[in-house]
């Protein structure tokens, strides 16, 4: 079974990709962001906004004020996702020895905003 939510870089172009594995035995849903493969260092903000439906996975370069939705082919978004209680960072879904990040530096910060 794949993780309910995976965000990372995939393929030769190091494309920012979100994979949502909602239902056992069903194909996952993919959201595709920018290619960052030719950038030595990059700094991106990622936002999850379930109330926006499929367009609710957004990205922007650090310091930009405008957001861009990831490209998706899905009739639904994150609104049905049971958010993970534990997040794995810098590795695959099976823990710290699963596909460890091999780069020189990885910094992650997360903020959860309550709906008002």
MODELLER restraints for C-alpha pairs under 7 A, 6 or more apart:
rsr = mdl.restraints
at = mdl.atoms
rsr.add(forms.Gaussian(group=physical.xy_distance, feature=features.Distance(at['CA:1:A'], at['CA:24:A']), mean=6.77, stdev=0.5))
rsr.add(forms.Gaussian(group=physical.xy_distance, feature=features.Distance(at['CA:2:A'], at['CA:21:A']), mean=6.08, stdev=0.5))
rsr.add(forms.Gaussian(group=physical.xy_distance, feature=features.Distance(at['CA:3:A'], at['CA:21:A']), mean=6.17, stdev=0.5))
rsr.add(forms.Gaussian(group=physical.xy_distance, feature=features.Distance(at['CA:3:A'], at['CA:93:A']), mean=6.03, stdev=0.5))
rsr.add(forms.Gaussian(group=physical.xy_distance, feature=features.Distance(at['CA:4:A'], at['CA:20:A']), mean=5.56, stdev=0.5))
rsr.add(forms.Gaussian(group=physical.xy_distance, feature=features.Distance(at['CA:4:A'], at['CA:21:A']), mean=4.58, stdev=0.5))
rsr.add(forms.Gaussian(group=physical.xy_distance, feature=features.Distance(at['CA:4:A'], at['CA:22:A']), mean=5.71, stdev=0.5))
rsr.add(forms.Gaussian(group=physical.xy_distance, feature=features.Distance(at['CA:5:A'], at['CA:19:A']), mean=5.80, stdev=0.5))
rsr.add(forms.Gaussian(group=physical.xy_distance, feature=features.Distance(at['CA:5:A'], at['CA:20:A']), mean=4.70, stdev=0.5))
rsr.add(forms.Gaussian(group=physical.xy_distance, feature=features.Distance(at['CA:5:A'], at['CA:21:A']), mean=6.27, stdev=0.5))
rsr.add(forms.Gaussian(group=physical.xy_distance, feature=features.Distance(at['CA:6:A'], at['CA:18:A']), mean=5.59, stdev=0.5))
rsr.add(forms.Gaussian(group=physical.xy_distance, feature=features.Distance(at['CA:6:A'], at['CA:19:A']), mean=5.07, stdev=0.5))
rsr.add(forms.Gaussian(group=physical.xy_distance, feature=features.Distance(at['CA:6:A'], at['CA:20:A']), mean=6.52, stdev=0.5))
rsr.add(forms.Gaussian(group=physical.xy_distance, feature=features.Distance(at['CA:7:A'], at['CA:17:A']), mean=5.72, stdev=0.5))
rsr.add(forms.Gaussian(group=physical.xy_distance, feature=features.Distance(at['CA:7:A'], at['CA:18:A']), mean=4.42, stdev=0.5))
rsr.add(forms.Gaussian(group=physical.xy_distance, feature=features.Distance(at['CA:7:A'], at['CA:19:A']), mean=6.46, stdev=0.5))
rsr.add(forms.Gaussian(group=physical.xy_distance, feature=features.Distance(at['CA:8:A'], at['CA:16:A']), mean=5.64, stdev=0.5))
rsr.add(forms.Gaussian(group=physical.xy_distance, feature=features.Distance(at['CA:8:A'], at['CA:17:A']), mean=5.56, stdev=0.5))
rsr.add(forms.Gaussian(group=physical.xy_distance, feature=features.Distance(at['CA:8:A'], at['CA:18:A']), mean=6.67, stdev=0.5))
rsr.add(forms.Gaussian(group=physical.xy_distance, feature=features.Distance(at['CA:9:A'], at['CA:15:A']), mean=5.10, stdev=0.5))
rsr.add(forms.Gaussian(group=physical.xy_distance, feature=features.Distance(at['CA:9:A'], at['CA:16:A']), mean=4.60, stdev=0.5))
rsr.add(forms.Gaussian(group=physical.xy_distance, feature=features.Distance(at['CA:9:A'], at['CA:17:A']), mean=5.95, stdev=0.5))
rsr.add(forms.Gaussian(group=physical.xy_distance, feature=features.Distance(at['CA:10:A'], at['CA:16:A']), mean=6.59, stdev=0.5))
rsr.add(forms.Gaussian(group=physical.xy_distance, feature=features.Distance(at['CA:10:A'], at['CA:17:A']), mean=6.64, stdev=0.5))
rsr.add(forms.Gaussian(group=physical.xy_distance, feature=features.Distance(at['CA:13:A'], at['CA:35:A']), mean=5.60, stdev=0.5))
rsr.add(forms.Gaussian(group=physical.xy_distance, feature=features.Distance(at['CA:13:A'], at['CA:36:A']), mean=6.64, stdev=0.5))
rsr.add(forms.Gaussian(group=physical.xy_distance, feature=features.Distance(at['CA:13:A'], at['CA:37:A']), mean=4.66, stdev=0.5))
rsr.add(forms.Gaussian(group=physical.xy_distance, feature=features.Distance(at['CA:14:A'], at['CA:35:A']), mean=5.61, stdev=0.5))
rsr.add(forms.Gaussian(group=physical.xy_distance, feature=features.Distance(at['CA:14:A'], at['CA:36:A']), mean=5.54, stdev=0.5))
rsr.add(forms.Gaussian(group=physical.xy_distance, feature=features.Distance(at['CA:14:A'], at['CA:37:A']), mean=4.53, stdev=0.5))
rsr.add(forms.Gaussian(group=physical.xy_distance, feature=features.Distance(at['CA:15:A'], at['CA:33:A']), mean=6.46, stdev=0.5))
rsr.add(forms.Gaussian(group=physical.xy_distance, feature=features.Distance(at['CA:15:A'], at['CA:34:A']), mean=5.71, stdev=0.5))
rsr.add(forms.Gaussian(group=physical.xy_distance, feature=features.Distance(at['CA:15:A'], at['CA:35:A']), mean=4.14, stdev=0.5))
rsr.add(forms.Gaussian(group=physical.xy_distance, feature=features.Distance(at['CA:15:A'], at['CA:36:A']), mean=6.12, stdev=0.5))
rsr.add(forms.Gaussian(group=physical.xy_distance, feature=features.Distance(at['CA:16:A'], at['CA:32:A']), mean=6.13, stdev=0.5))
rsr.add(forms.Gaussian(group=physical.xy_distance, feature=features.Distance(at['CA:16:A'], at['CA:33:A']), mean=4.90, stdev=0.5))
rsr.add(forms.Gaussian(group=physical.xy_distance, feature=features.Distance(at['CA:16:A'], at['CA:34:A']), mean=5.64, stdev=0.5))
rsr.add(forms.Gaussian(group=physical.xy_distance, feature=features.Distance(at['CA:16:A'], at['CA:35:A']), mean=6.20, stdev=0.5))
rsr.add(forms.Gaussian(group=physical.xy_distance, feature=features.Distance(at['CA:17:A'], at['CA:30:A']), mean=6.99, stdev=0.5))
rsr.add(forms.Gaussian(group=physical.xy_distance, feature=features.Distance(at['CA:17:A'], at['CA:31:A']), mean=5.75, stdev=0.5))
rsr.add(forms.Gaussian(group=physical.xy_distance, feature=features.Distance(at['CA:17:A'], at['CA:32:A']), mean=4.68, stdev=0.5))
rsr.add(forms.Gaussian(group=physical.xy_distance, feature=features.Distance(at['CA:17:A'], at['CA:33:A']), mean=5.89, stdev=0.5))
rsr.add(forms.Gaussian(group=physical.xy_distance, feature=features.Distance(at['CA:18:A'], at['CA:30:A']), mean=5.78, stdev=0.5))
rsr.add(forms.Gaussian(group=physical.xy_distance, feature=features.Distance(at['CA:18:A'], at['CA:31:A']), mean=5.01, stdev=0.5))
rsr.add(forms.Gaussian(group=physical.xy_distance, feature=features.Distance(at['CA:18:A'], at['CA:32:A']), mean=6.48, stdev=0.5))
rsr.add(forms.Gaussian(group=physical.xy_distance, feature=features.Distance(at['CA:19:A'], at['CA:28:A']), mean=6.42, stdev=0.5))
rsr.add(forms.Gaussian(group=physical.xy_distance, feature=features.Distance(at['CA:19:A'], at['CA:29:A']), mean=5.76, stdev=0.5))
rsr.add(forms.Gaussian(group=physical.xy_distance, feature=features.Distance(at['CA:19:A'], at['CA:30:A']), mean=4.75, stdev=0.5))
rsr.add(forms.Gaussian(group=physical.xy_distance, feature=features.Distance(at['CA:19:A'], at['CA:31:A']), mean=6.52, stdev=0.5))
rsr.add(forms.Gaussian(group=physical.xy_distance, feature=features.Distance(at['CA:20:A'], at['CA:28:A']), mean=5.47, stdev=0.5))
rsr.add(forms.Gaussian(group=physical.xy_distance, feature=features.Distance(at['CA:20:A'], at['CA:29:A']), mean=5.06, stdev=0.5))
rsr.add(forms.Gaussian(group=physical.xy_distance, feature=features.Distance(at['CA:20:A'], at['CA:30:A']), mean=6.40, stdev=0.5))
rsr.add(forms.Gaussian(group=physical.xy_distance, feature=features.Distance(at['CA:21:A'], at['CA:28:A']), mean=4.49, stdev=0.5))
rsr.add(forms.Gaussian(group=physical.xy_distance, feature=features.Distance(at['CA:21:A'], at['CA:29:A']), mean=6.51, stdev=0.5))
rsr.add(forms.Gaussian(group=physical.xy_distance, feature=features.Distance(at['CA:22:A'], at['CA:28:A']), mean=6.76, stdev=0.5))
rsr.add(forms.Gaussian(group=physical.xy_distance, feature=features.Distance(at['CA:22:A'], at['CA:81:A']), mean=6.93, stdev=0.5))
rsr.add(forms.Gaussian(group=physical.xy_distance, feature=features.Distance(at['CA:29:A'], at['CA:74:A']), mean=6.78, stdev=0.5))
rsr.add(forms.Gaussian(group=physical.xy_distance, feature=features.Distance(at['CA:30:A'], at['CA:72:A']), mean=6.18, stdev=0.5))
rsr.add(forms.Gaussian(group=physical.xy_distance, feature=features.Distance(at['CA:31:A'], at['CA:70:A']), mean=5.53, stdev=0.5))
rsr.add(forms.Gaussian(group=physical.xy_distance, feature=features.Distance(at['CA:31:A'], at['CA:71:A']), mean=5.45, stdev=0.5))
rsr.add(forms.Gaussian(group=physical.xy_distance, feature=features.Distance(at['CA:31:A'], at['CA:72:A']), mean=4.59, stdev=0.5))
rsr.add(forms.Gaussian(group=physical.xy_distance, feature=features.Distance(at['CA:32:A'], at['CA:70:A']), mean=5.14, stdev=0.5))
rsr.add(forms.Gaussian(group=physical.xy_distance, feature=features.Distance(at['CA:32:A'], at['CA:71:A']), mean=5.01, stdev=0.5))
rsr.add(forms.Gaussian(group=physical.xy_distance, feature=features.Distance(at['CA:32:A'], at['CA:72:A']), mean=6.46, stdev=0.5))
rsr.add(forms.Gaussian(group=physical.xy_distance, feature=features.Distance(at['CA:33:A'], at['CA:70:A']), mean=4.72, stdev=0.5))
rsr.add(forms.Gaussian(group=physical.xy_distance, feature=features.Distance(at['CA:33:A'], at['CA:71:A']), mean=6.43, stdev=0.5))
rsr.add(forms.Gaussian(group=physical.xy_distance, feature=features.Distance(at['CA:43:A'], at['CA:61:A']), mean=6.13, stdev=0.5))
rsr.add(forms.Gaussian(group=physical.xy_distance, feature=features.Distance(at['CA:43:A'], at['CA:62:A']), mean=5.45, stdev=0.5))
rsr.add(forms.Gaussian(group=physical.xy_distance, feature=features.Distance(at['CA:44:A'], at['CA:59:A']), mean=6.75, stdev=0.5))
rsr.add(forms.Gaussian(group=physical.xy_distance, feature=features.Distance(at['CA:44:A'], at['CA:60:A']), mean=5.74, stdev=0.5))
rsr.add(forms.Gaussian(group=physical.xy_distance, feature=features.Distance(at['CA:44:A'], at['CA:61:A']), mean=4.58, stdev=0.5))
rsr.add(forms.Gaussian(group=physical.xy_distance, feature=features.Distance(at['CA:44:A'], at['CA:62:A']), mean=5.13, stdev=0.5))
rsr.add(forms.Gaussian(group=physical.xy_distance, feature=features.Distance(at['CA:45:A'], at['CA:59:A']), mean=5.56, stdev=0.5))
rsr.add(forms.Gaussian(group=physical.xy_distance, feature=features.Distance(at['CA:45:A'], at['CA:60:A']), mean=5.34, stdev=0.5))
rsr.add(forms.Gaussian(group=physical.xy_distance, feature=features.Distance(at['CA:45:A'], at['CA:61:A']), mean=6.16, stdev=0.5))
rsr.add(forms.Gaussian(group=physical.xy_distance, feature=features.Distance(at['CA:45:A'], at['CA:62:A']), mean=5.87, stdev=0.5))
rsr.add(forms.Gaussian(group=physical.xy_distance, feature=features.Distance(at['CA:46:A'], at['CA:58:A']), mean=5.71, stdev=0.5))
rsr.add(forms.Gaussian(group=physical.xy_distance, feature=features.Distance(at['CA:46:A'], at['CA:59:A']), mean=4.55, stdev=0.5))
rsr.add(forms.Gaussian(group=physical.xy_distance, feature=features.Distance(at['CA:46:A'], at['CA:60:A']), mean=6.80, stdev=0.5))
rsr.add(forms.Gaussian(group=physical.xy_distance, feature=features.Distance(at['CA:47:A'], at['CA:57:A']), mean=5.92, stdev=0.5))
rsr.add(forms.Gaussian(group=physical.xy_distance, feature=features.Distance(at['CA:47:A'], at['CA:58:A']), mean=5.07, stdev=0.5))
rsr.add(forms.Gaussian(group=physical.xy_distance, feature=features.Distance(at['CA:47:A'], at['CA:59:A']), mean=6.30, stdev=0.5))
rsr.add(forms.Gaussian(group=physical.xy_distance, feature=features.Distance(at['CA:48:A'], at['CA:56:A']), mean=5.71, stdev=0.5))
rsr.add(forms.Gaussian(group=physical.xy_distance, feature=features.Distance(at['CA:48:A'], at['CA:57:A']), mean=4.85, stdev=0.5))
rsr.add(forms.Gaussian(group=physical.xy_distance, feature=features.Distance(at['CA:48:A'], at['CA:58:A']), mean=6.47, stdev=0.5))
rsr.add(forms.Gaussian(group=physical.xy_distance, feature=features.Distance(at['CA:49:A'], at['CA:56:A']), mean=4.50, stdev=0.5))
rsr.add(forms.Gaussian(group=physical.xy_distance, feature=features.Distance(at['CA:49:A'], at['CA:57:A']), mean=6.30, stdev=0.5))
rsr.add(forms.Gaussian(group=physical.xy_distance, feature=features.Distance(at['CA:50:A'], at['CA:56:A']), mean=5.50, stdev=0.5))
rsr.add(forms.Gaussian(group=physical.xy_distance, feature=features.Distance(at['CA:50:A'], at['CA:77:A']), mean=6.41, stdev=0.5))
rsr.add(forms.Gaussian(group=physical.xy_distance, feature=features.Distance(at['CA:50:A'], at['CA:78:A']), mean=4.77, stdev=0.5))
rsr.add(forms.Gaussian(group=physical.xy_distance, feature=features.Distance(at['CA:50:A'], at['CA:79:A']), mean=4.61, stdev=0.5))
rsr.add(forms.Gaussian(group=physical.xy_distance, feature=features.Distance(at['CA:51:A'], at['CA:79:A']), mean=6.41, stdev=0.5))
rsr.add(forms.Gaussian(group=physical.xy_distance, feature=features.Distance(at['CA:53:A'], at['CA:76:A']), mean=5.55, stdev=0.5))
rsr.add(forms.Gaussian(group=physical.xy_distance, feature=features.Distance(at['CA:53:A'], at['CA:77:A']), mean=4.32, stdev=0.5))
rsr.add(forms.Gaussian(group=physical.xy_distance, feature=features.Distance(at['CA:53:A'], at['CA:78:A']), mean=6.63, stdev=0.5))
rsr.add(forms.Gaussian(group=physical.xy_distance, feature=features.Distance(at['CA:53:A'], at['CA:79:A']), mean=6.66, stdev=0.5))
rsr.add(forms.Gaussian(group=physical.xy_distance, feature=features.Distance(at['CA:54:A'], at['CA:72:A']), mean=6.75, stdev=0.5))
rsr.add(forms.Gaussian(group=physical.xy_distance, feature=features.Distance(at['CA:54:A'], at['CA:74:A']), mean=6.26, stdev=0.5))
rsr.add(forms.Gaussian(group=physical.xy_distance, feature=features.Distance(at['CA:54:A'], at['CA:75:A']), mean=6.50, stdev=0.5))
rsr.add(forms.Gaussian(group=physical.xy_distance, feature=features.Distance(at['CA:54:A'], at['CA:76:A']), mean=5.17, stdev=0.5))
rsr.add(forms.Gaussian(group=physical.xy_distance, feature=features.Distance(at['CA:54:A'], at['CA:77:A']), mean=3.85, stdev=0.5))
rsr.add(forms.Gaussian(group=physical.xy_distance, feature=features.Distance(at['CA:55:A'], at['CA:69:A']), mean=5.54, stdev=0.5))
rsr.add(forms.Gaussian(group=physical.xy_distance, feature=features.Distance(at['CA:55:A'], at['CA:70:A']), mean=6.92, stdev=0.5))
rsr.add(forms.Gaussian(group=physical.xy_distance, feature=features.Distance(at['CA:56:A'], at['CA:69:A']), mean=6.76, stdev=0.5))
rsr.add(forms.Gaussian(group=physical.xy_distance, feature=features.Distance(at['CA:56:A'], at['CA:77:A']), mean=6.65, stdev=0.5))
rsr.add(forms.Gaussian(group=physical.xy_distance, feature=features.Distance(at['CA:57:A'], at['CA:69:A']), mean=5.71, stdev=0.5))
rsr.add(forms.Gaussian(group=physical.xy_distance, feature=features.Distance(at['CA:57:A'], at['CA:70:A']), mean=5.76, stdev=0.5))
rsr.add(forms.Gaussian(group=physical.xy_distance, feature=features.Distance(at['CA:58:A'], at['CA:67:A']), mean=6.11, stdev=0.5))
rsr.add(forms.Gaussian(group=physical.xy_distance, feature=features.Distance(at['CA:58:A'], at['CA:68:A']), mean=5.36, stdev=0.5))
rsr.add(forms.Gaussian(group=physical.xy_distance, feature=features.Distance(at['CA:58:A'], at['CA:69:A']), mean=4.27, stdev=0.5))
rsr.add(forms.Gaussian(group=physical.xy_distance, feature=features.Distance(at['CA:58:A'], at['CA:70:A']), mean=5.66, stdev=0.5))
rsr.add(forms.Gaussian(group=physical.xy_distance, feature=features.Distance(at['CA:59:A'], at['CA:67:A']), mean=5.66, stdev=0.5))
rsr.add(forms.Gaussian(group=physical.xy_distance, feature=features.Distance(at['CA:59:A'], at['CA:68:A']), mean=5.40, stdev=0.5))
rsr.add(forms.Gaussian(group=physical.xy_distance, feature=features.Distance(at['CA:59:A'], at['CA:69:A']), mean=6.39, stdev=0.5))
rsr.add(forms.Gaussian(group=physical.xy_distance, feature=features.Distance(at['CA:59:A'], at['CA:70:A']), mean=6.99, stdev=0.5))
rsr.add(forms.Gaussian(group=physical.xy_distance, feature=features.Distance(at['CA:60:A'], at['CA:66:A']), mean=6.73, stdev=0.5))
rsr.add(forms.Gaussian(group=physical.xy_distance, feature=features.Distance(at['CA:60:A'], at['CA:67:A']), mean=5.15, stdev=0.5))
rsr.add(forms.Gaussian(group=physical.xy_distance, feature=features.Distance(at['CA:60:A'], at['CA:68:A']), mean=6.26, stdev=0.5))
rsr.add(forms.Gaussian(group=physical.xy_distance, feature=features.Distance(at['CA:88:A'], at['CA:95:A']), mean=6.76, stdev=0.5))
rsr.add(forms.Gaussian(group=physical.xy_distance, feature=features.Distance(at['CA:90:A'], at['CA:100:A']), mean=5.84, stdev=0.5))
rsr.add(forms.Gaussian(group=physical.xy_distance, feature=features.Distance(at['CA:90:A'], at['CA:101:A']), mean=4.98, stdev=0.5))
rsr.add(forms.Gaussian(group=physical.xy_distance, feature=features.Distance(at['CA:91:A'], at['CA:98:A']), mean=5.60, stdev=0.5))
rsr.add(forms.Gaussian(group=physical.xy_distance, feature=features.Distance(at['CA:91:A'], at['CA:99:A']), mean=5.26, stdev=0.5))
rsr.add(forms.Gaussian(group=physical.xy_distance, feature=features.Distance(at['CA:91:A'], at['CA:100:A']), mean=4.31, stdev=0.5))
rsr.add(forms.Gaussian(group=physical.xy_distance, feature=features.Distance(at['CA:91:A'], at['CA:101:A']), mean=5.86, stdev=0.5))
rsr.add(forms.Gaussian(group=physical.xy_distance, feature=features.Distance(at['CA:92:A'], at['CA:98:A']), mean=4.78, stdev=0.5))
rsr.add(forms.Gaussian(group=physical.xy_distance, feature=features.Distance(at['CA:92:A'], at['CA:99:A']), mean=5.25, stdev=0.5))
rsr.add(forms.Gaussian(group=physical.xy_distance, feature=features.Distance(at['CA:92:A'], at['CA:100:A']), mean=6.79, stdev=0.5))
